Amino acid sequence: MHKIAILAMHGVLPFDLATPCEVLSRVRTPSGDLAYDIRVCGEARVVKTTFLDLRVRWDLSEMLDARTIIVPGIADISQRVPAAVIAVIREAAAGGIRIASICTGAFVLAAAGVLDHLRATTHWLAASQLAASYPAIEVDPNVLYVDNGQLLTSAGAASGIDLCLHLVRRDFGADAAANAARAAVMPLERSGGQAQFILHEPPESSSTLQPLLRWIEEHVTAPLTLPELALKAGSSTRTLSRRFREQTGRTPGQWVIGARVRRAQQLLETTDLPVERIASAVGFDSVSTLRERFHGVVRASPTAYRRAFRVGPAVFEPSA
């Protein structure tokens, strides 16, 4: 049985702590046995959170016997991480134990130094602080999770569910992940065909770009040049570029690529169309352009993505 140790520090976010308990406890082996032995390990026997106190059964030493350690988020990212916690995480990392963080749990891993020179993510509200506090980490605020092999990090709240399902897929295959999602009454695919992670969140509905963004999504096969988009928006190219930067953090061209990749994901997940047909269907001029743009955003090839997100035993492991 795969042993999971979940760290419970003072100030832990109860939702983040409960997420792996809920998701992973539902995973079964082909013979029907529980796949994971889950243990919540506290820095103290009674762990204090914002709204309640938790009485835990296991202490930090139990973490070193686990195959996977999960570090939930903490309410105060400026809080000092106890020396005992840092020591255990460093020893676990040195011993090859897989370690994953949910939300602001990335700050705990960062304090231990195990994320240095790696790509990582956290809750988008805390991403800039993580980058400023730990410049050796390549912080990516635009994904739901990052898989570096031994070290994994996820964004906030429900992204922890995506990360847990990804761990199940790595450990036991896509069928087991799908079964776990169904057992917990959770979607394996996000609304709008987004499976496991979101590439780009659209601006708030109050954004003045909303009509144009909807039009882009509906016309991904069109050329969608900057002058054409500016004409559609009734503004100059310079003004449109500025508004895109202000409201999306991206250029118009980057947004168009994202829209086309999102559509390609949907087709890879839900159809058997050849990759060549998909490239044309989403507005790329060649299959090589699709592969290049898709890998640049998703960090996997279209073929690998399709294998992972359609029913089957394949495992999706984004490259660093």
QUINORSUL-V966251 format. One record per residue. N is the residue number from 1. PHI is phi as a letter, one per 40 degrees, with the letter a starting at -180 (999 if undefined). NEAR is the number of other ideal C-beta (glycine too) atoms within 8 Angstrom. D_CENTER is the distance of its C-alpha to the mean C-alpha in Angstrom with 1 decimal. Layout:
n-><N & N>
phi-><PHI & PHI>
near-><NEAR & NEAR>
d_center-><D_CENTER & D_CENTER>
This chain:
n-><1 & 2 & 3 & 4 & 5 & 6 & 7 & 8 & 9 & 10 & 11 & 12 & 13 & 14 & 15 & 16 & 17 & 18 & 19 & 20 & 21 & 22 & 23 & 24 & 25 & 26 & 27 & 28 & 29 & 30 & 31 & 32 & 33 & 34 & 35 & 36 & 37 & 38 & 39 & 40 & 41 & 42 & 43 & 44 & 45 & 46 & 47 & 48 & 49 & 50 & 51 & 52 & 53 & 54 & 55 & 56 & 57 & 58 & 59 & 60 & 61 & 62 & 63 & 64 & 65 & 66 & 67 & 68 & 69 & 70 & 71 & 72 & 73 & 74 & 75 & 76 & 77 & 78 & 79 & 80 & 81 & 82 & 83 & 84 & 85 & 86 & 87 & 88 & 89 & 90 & 91 & 92 & 93 & 94 & 95 & 96 & 97 & 98 & 99 & 100 & 101 & 102 & 103 & 104 & 105 & 106 & 107 & 108 & 109 & 110 & 111 & 112 & 113 & 114 & 115 & 116 & 117 & 118 & 119 & 120 & 121 & 122 & 123 & 124 & 125 & 126 & 127 & 128 & 129 & 130 & 131 & 132 & 133 & 134 & 135 & 136 & 137 & 138 & 139 & 140 & 141 & 142 & 143 & 144 & 145 & 146 & 147 & 148 & 149 & 150 & 151 & 152 & 153 & 154 & 155 & 156 & 157 & 158 & 159 & 160 & 161 & 162 & 163 & 164 & 165 & 166 & 167 & 168 & 169 & 170 & 171 & 172 & 173 & 174 & 175 & 176 & 177 & 178 & 179 & 180 & 181 & 182 & 183 & 184 & 185 & 186 & 187 & 188 & 189 & 190 & 191 & 192 & 193 & 194 & 195 & 196 & 197 & 198 & 199 & 200 & 201 & 202 & 203 & 204 & 205 & 206 & 207 & 208 & 209 & 210 & 211 & 212 & 213 & 214 & 215 & 216 & 217 & 218 & 219 & 220 & 221 & 222 & 223 & 224 & 225 & 226 & 227 & 228 & 229 & 230 & 231 & 232 & 233 & 234 & 235 & 236 & 237 & 238 & 239 & 240 & 241 & 242 & 243 & 244 & 245 & 246 & 247 & 248 & 249 & 250 & 251 & 252 & 253 & 254 & 255 & 256 & 257 & 258 & 259 & 260 & 261 & 262 & 263 & 264 & 265 & 266 & 267 & 268 & 269 & 270 & 271 & 272 & 273 & 274 & 275 & 276 & 277 & 278 & 279 & 280 & 281 & 282 & 283 & 284 & 285 & 286 & 287 & 288 & 289 & 290 & 291 & 292 & 293 & 294 & 295 & 296 & 297 & 298 & 299 & 300 & 301 & 302 & 303 & 304 & 305 & 306 & 307 & 308 & 309 & 310 & 311 & 312 & 313 & 314 & 315 & 316 & 317 & 318 & 319 & 320>
phi-><999 & c & c & b & b & b & c & b & c & d & g & c & c & d & c & c & c & c & d & c & c & c & c & c & c & c & c & b & c & d & c & g & c & c & c & b & b & b & b & c & b & b & c & a & c & b & b & c & b & d & b & a & b & b & c & b & c & b & b & c & c & c & c & c & c & c & c & b & b & b & b & c & c & b & c & b & c & c & c & c & c & d & d & c & c & d & c & c & c & c & c & c & c & c & c & g & c & c & b & b & b & b & f & c & d & d & c & c & c & c & c & c & g & c & c & d & g & b & c & a & b & a & d & d & c & b & c & c & c & c & c & c & c & b & c & c & c & c & c & b & c & b & b & c & a & b & b & b & g & c & b & b & b & b & c & c & f & c & c & c & c & d & c & c & c & c & c & c & c & c & c & b & g & c & c & c & c & c & c & c & c & c & c & c & f & b & c & c & b & c & d & g & g & c & b & g & a & b & c & a & c & c & c & d & c & c & c & c & c & d & d & c & c & c & c & c & d & c & b & c & c & c & d & f & c & c & c & c & c & c & c & c & c & g & a & c & c & c & c & c & c & c & c & c & c & c & b & b & g & b & c & d & c & c & c & c & d & c & c & c & c & d & c & c & d & d & c & c & c & b & b & b & d & c & d & c & c & c & d & c & c & b & g & c & c & a & c & c & c & d & c & c & c & c & c & c & c & c & g & a & c & d & c & c & c & c & d & c & b & b & d & i & c & c & b & c & b & d & c & c>
near-><7 & 9 & 11 & 15 & 14 & 14 & 16 & 13 & 13 & 9 & 10 & 16 & 12 & 10 & 8 & 14 & 14 & 8 & 13 & 15 & 11 & 9 & 15 & 15 & 9 & 10 & 13 & 10 & 8 & 4 & 4 & 5 & 7 & 9 & 13 & 11 & 8 & 10 & 12 & 12 & 13 & 14 & 11 & 6 & 6 & 9 & 14 & 7 & 13 & 4 & 4 & 5 & 7 & 14 & 7 & 12 & 5 & 9 & 8 & 11 & 6 & 11 & 13 & 10 & 6 & 13 & 7 & 13 & 15 & 14 & 12 & 18 & 13 & 14 & 9 & 6 & 9 & 3 & 8 & 3 & 10 & 8 & 5 & 8 & 14 & 11 & 8 & 12 & 15 & 11 & 9 & 13 & 13 & 6 & 7 & 6 & 13 & 10 & 16 & 14 & 16 & 15 & 17 & 13 & 17 & 14 & 14 & 15 & 16 & 14 & 8 & 12 & 7 & 11 & 13 & 8 & 5 & 10 & 10 & 17 & 16 & 18 & 11 & 8 & 5 & 12 & 12 & 8 & 8 & 16 & 10 & 6 & 7 & 10 & 5 & 6 & 14 & 7 & 13 & 9 & 10 & 6 & 11 & 11 & 15 & 12 & 9 & 10 & 6 & 8 & 14 & 14 & 14 & 15 & 13 & 13 & 9 & 6 & 14 & 16 & 10 & 13 & 14 & 12 & 15 & 14 & 12 & 15 & 14 & 8 & 8 & 10 & 10 & 14 & 10 & 14 & 14 & 10 & 11 & 14 & 11 & 9 & 7 & 9 & 4 & 9 & 6 & 10 & 10 & 9 & 6 & 6 & 11 & 12 & 10 & 13 & 10 & 8 & 12 & 10 & 4 & 7 & 10 & 4 & 5 & 4 & 10 & 5 & 12 & 11 & 6 & 10 & 12 & 8 & 9 & 13 & 10 & 6 & 8 & 13 & 7 & 7 & 4 & 10 & 6 & 10 & 7 & 10 & 14 & 12 & 7 & 8 & 9 & 4 & 8 & 6 & 9 & 6 & 9 & 14 & 11 & 8 & 11 & 13 & 10 & 5 & 10 & 10 & 4 & 10 & 8 & 11 & 7 & 8 & 14 & 13 & 11 & 12 & 11 & 13 & 14 & 14 & 12 & 14 & 15 & 10 & 12 & 13 & 12 & 6 & 7 & 2 & 8 & 5 & 11 & 7 & 8 & 15 & 14 & 9 & 10 & 14 & 10 & 11 & 4 & 7 & 9 & 6 & 10 & 15 & 11 & 8 & 12 & 14 & 10 & 7 & 10 & 10 & 8 & 12 & 8 & 13 & 7 & 10 & 14 & 10 & 10 & 12 & 13 & 9 & 5 & 8 & 6 & 9 & 9 & 13 & 7 & 9 & 5 & 7>
d_center-><25.4 & 22.1 & 22.3 & 19.4 & 20.1 & 18.4 & 19.5 & 21.3 & 22.4 & 24.6 & 22.6 & 19.7 & 17.9 & 19.2 & 16.5 & 13.9 & 16.6 & 17.5 & 14.1 & 14.3 & 18.0 & 17.9 & 15.5 & 16.7 & 20.3 & 20.5 & 19.9 & 23.3 & 24.8 & 26.9 & 29.9 & 28.5 & 28.0 & 25.1 & 22.6 & 21.4 & 23.6 & 21.7 & 23.2 & 22.5 & 24.0 & 25.3 & 26.6 & 29.5 & 30.8 & 30.3 & 27.1 & 27.4 & 24.8 & 25.4 & 26.8 & 27.8 & 28.6 & 27.2 & 29.6 & 27.8 & 29.4 & 28.2 & 28.3 & 26.3 & 28.4 & 26.9 & 23.5 & 25.2 & 26.2 & 22.6 & 20.7 & 17.4 & 16.9 & 14.3 & 14.6 & 14.0 & 14.1 & 17.6 & 19.5 & 21.2 & 19.4 & 22.8 & 24.1 & 25.5 & 23.7 & 26.5 & 28.0 & 27.9 & 24.1 & 23.7 & 26.3 & 24.6 & 21.2 & 23.1 & 25.2 & 22.5 & 20.7 & 24.1 & 24.8 & 21.8 & 20.0 & 16.3 & 14.6 & 11.1 & 10.5 & 9.2 & 9.6 & 12.8 & 13.3 & 12.3 & 15.8 & 17.5 & 16.2 & 17.2 & 20.6 & 21.1 & 20.6 & 18.4 & 15.8 & 18.6 & 18.5 & 14.9 & 11.9 & 9.5 & 7.6 & 8.7 & 10.0 & 11.3 & 14.8 & 14.7 & 13.3 & 16.8 & 18.3 & 16.1 & 17.1 & 20.7 & 21.1 & 19.7 & 20.6 & 20.2 & 16.3 & 14.7 & 12.4 & 10.1 & 9.5 & 8.7 & 5.1 & 2.3 & 2.0 & 5.6 & 8.3 & 11.8 & 13.6 & 15.1 & 12.7 & 9.0 & 7.2 & 4.7 & 5.7 & 8.8 & 10.6 & 9.5 & 5.7 & 7.6 & 9.1 & 6.4 & 6.0 & 9.8 & 10.5 & 9.0 & 11.3 & 14.0 & 13.8 & 14.3 & 17.0 & 18.9 & 17.9 & 16.6 & 19.5 & 18.8 & 15.3 & 16.9 & 19.7 & 17.6 & 16.0 & 19.5 & 21.1 & 18.9 & 19.5 & 15.9 & 14.9 & 13.1 & 12.9 & 12.1 & 15.3 & 16.6 & 15.5 & 11.8 & 10.4 & 7.1 & 5.3 & 7.7 & 9.5 & 11.8 & 12.8 & 16.6 & 18.9 & 20.6 & 23.3 & 25.9 & 25.0 & 28.0 & 26.0 & 24.9 & 27.8 & 27.2 & 23.5 & 24.4 & 27.2 & 24.9 & 22.7 & 26.1 & 27.6 & 25.1 & 28.0 & 30.2 & 30.7 & 29.0 & 30.6 & 30.5 & 34.2 & 33.5 & 30.6 & 32.8 & 35.7 & 33.6 & 32.5 & 36.1 & 35.4 & 35.9 & 33.4 & 33.3 & 32.8 & 30.0 & 28.2 & 28.5 & 27.3 & 24.2 & 23.5 & 24.2 & 22.3 & 19.2 & 19.2 & 19.7 & 22.9 & 24.1 & 23.7 & 20.1 & 19.5 & 21.7 & 19.8 & 16.5 & 18.5 & 19.9 & 16.8 & 15.4 & 18.8 & 18.8 & 15.6 & 17.6 & 20.6 & 19.1 & 17.7 & 20.9 & 23.8 & 25.6 & 26.5 & 27.0 & 24.7 & 27.8 & 28.3 & 24.7 & 25.1 & 28.2 & 26.8 & 24.0 & 26.4 & 26.0 & 29.4 & 28.7 & 26.5 & 26.1 & 24.8 & 22.2 & 21.1 & 21.0 & 19.2 & 16.6 & 15.9 & 15.9 & 13.0 & 11.0 & 12.4 & 14.0 & 17.4 & 18.1 & 19.9 & 17.2 & 14.7 & 17.6 & 18.4 & 15.0 & 14.6 & 18.3 & 20.1 & 21.0 & 20.5 & 18.3 & 15.3 & 12.4 & 11.8 & 10.5 & 13.2 & 13.2>
